[in-house]
């Protein structure tokens, strides 16, 4: 896996009590379009994108790249988890050179409020801890996204900074290298 280091990608599917985290497949395309076209999802990520634009631009197998897990519930995609390197030019870092692993996630609105994000993020963080032991993980969300800030705390992230980015105040958290408390 070039972006996160020496870990093999894709890993075998990760199974939790209710979910499977796996590599994307062609059958996920419609769910990817729905995810990025959703006004509810777009609230905290700069807005929804036009569905017709997504239909034209979305590859046959979207999201097939190192660090992206499709979150699957009963054979259907309900969201994505990402582990990417944080751009050193952006604010918020725990290492002088930056490039920390950054956790991101998005779920379809019908999956909200059921604990799927906590379950899936915990599995991805466990995988990361095993694949790249000792490496910290960071997370950034808008401070007005109360649900995301609560989830970050549940996953073991602690606030390290706040800053302005994308026209809003951002909450920047760091997760120690030890396992999360979920």
N, C-alpha and C positions, 0 to 999 in steps of 0.2 A: 504494500500500500504506500504509494509515493507521498501522499499528503500527510499522513499521520506517522509514518516511520516504517519499521520493519515488519509490522503485523501483516499477515496474509489476508488478502481480500479477494472475494468475499469470504467471510467466515461461514461455517455451517450455520443454518438457521438457529436463532436463539429462541428457546421456548420458555414461556412463563406460565403461570397458572391458567391464564385465559388467552394469551396472545402468542404470536410468532413474529419475530423480527427477522426479516429476510431481504435478499436482494430484490430489486424491482423486476417486474416482468411486463410483457405487453398487455396482459389483462388489467394492469393497474392504470392504464392511460386515462380512462374516463374519470377515475377517482382523483388523479393528479389535476386534471382540468377543473373538476369541481372544487378541489382544495384551493387552488389559486384564483378561482373566479368567485369564491364565497365572500360576500360583504362582511360576514361575522369574522371570518379568519383574517381578512384584510384590515380589520380595525387597528391592529397593533403592528402591522408590517407594511404600512404605507399605502394601503388600499387594495381592493380587488382589481384583478386584471380583466379586461373584456374577454368573455367566453369565446367569441369568434376568433380573436387574436390567438388565444391559447390553442384552440382547435387546429389552427393553421401551423403554429410554431412548435407544438409539442411533438417530440420524437415518438416513434413507434414504441420504444421502450424508454420511458422517461426515468430520470433519476438513477440511471445505472452508472454509478461512480463510487470510488472508495469513500467510505465514511457515511453513506446514506443507507439507512435501514427503512424498509417499508414495514409499517405496523399492520399486521394481519389479524383480523378477528373472524373466525369461522370461514376462512377462505376469501375474505374480502378486505381490501385495503381500507383502513380507517384513519391513517395518518402516516407521518414520516418522522424519523429521528435522524439528526445529523451530528456528526463529529468532524469538524473542520478545523484547520489551522486559522487562528485569529490573525488578521492582517496587521503587521507591525505598524502601519500608518494610522490605524484607528486608535482612539483613546482606550485606556483600560488594559493593563497588562500586569503580570506578576513576575515576569522575567525581563531583564533589560532588553533582550533581543526580540521579545514578543513571541509570536507564533505558537502560543499555547493551544491546546485542544479546546475547542469551544462547542458546548452542547447546544443544539437547537432542536425545536420540535414544532410541528403543526398537526392538528387533528381536525377532521371534519366536524362541524358543529353537533351533529347527532351523536358523536362519541364523547362530547364534553360532560363533565360532572360525574363520571362513572369510575374514576380512578385509573383509566387506561394510560394516561400520560405518565403518572407516577410509576406504574408497573413497567411500561416500556422504557422510560428513561433510566430506571434503576437497572434493568437488564443491560442496556447499552453501556451504562457506567461500569457495571461489573465486567462486561467484556473488555472495555478499555483498560480497566485496572489490571486485568490478566494479560492483555496484549502489550501494554506499555506501562509496566509497573513503576510506581514512583512518580509518574508525570501528573501534574495538577490539571484540572479541568476548570474552565471558566464558563460563565453564562451571563448574557446581557439581555435585559428586558426593560421595557418602559416602566417607570415607577408607578404609573397609573394602571398598570395591568396587575391588579391585586392577586388574581388567581395564579399568575405566573410567579410572582414574588413568593407567595405561600408555597407553591410547589418547589421552588428553588430551595427554600428553607427545609422542607420535608426531605429533600434529596441530600441535604448536608452542605449546601452552599451557604457561605456567610458573606455579608456585604463587605466589599473592599473599597468601593468608590461609587460616586455618582457623577455624571457628566451630561452635557448636552450633545445630542447627536440625532440626526434625522428630524430635527425640529421638535424634539421632546426630551425631557429629562430621562436618563437611562440609569437603571440599577445594574451594577456590575458585581457579580459574586464569584467567589472562588471555592472550590471543593477540595478539601485536603485529599491527599493520596490514599487515605484509609477508606474502607468501605463505607457506603452511605448508611443512614439509620433506618431506611424504609424496610 
